[in-house]
Amino acid sequence: MTMLKHADRVKMACMAQLVNVIAPIMTNNNGGAWKQTIFYPYQHVSLYGRGIALQPVISSPKYDSKEFTDVPYLDSIAVHNPEKEELTIFALNRSLEDSLTLECDVRSFSDYQIIEHIVLENENLKAVNTLESQAVAPHNKGKAVLEGGSVVARLSKHSWNVIRLGLKNS
């Protein structure tokens, strides 16, 4: 999301480690590969983060960390893809304790409807994926709705969310 928020300056981004070490894809010497938890946000932004970055105005509860003060629990960016006639909202709930309500004004996209709400979450913050088990993988069970010109969604604690909108069927 940081790269999207600075898309006016960042034209290309690369990952130093694609496989193993600190990577989104892990392998073992005997064959086999699996997607680590960090793979999915990169995948979603790569697939749906193309177009015009729209800077949101965010109102969110805040917390202090060891290094920073007033860190918002909610982080978000939206991308409008005019070629595909889609709008994608990426949203992160940093809270370790509470879900948050996301409300996003989409009146400029009144002819759009929600396509899907993807959620990446796991109750266990230390859960990892392995060759044998994909413990942390995205699902399409998010419940974003359109209400009076706004997308409203409950974002579960410590979750990554992708809310996609597109033109209504004629």
Summary of the structure (lengths in Angstrom):
residues: 170
radius of gyration: 17.0
end to end distance: 32.5
largest distance: 54.4
contacts: 449
relative contact order: 0.20
helix: 10%
strand: 38%
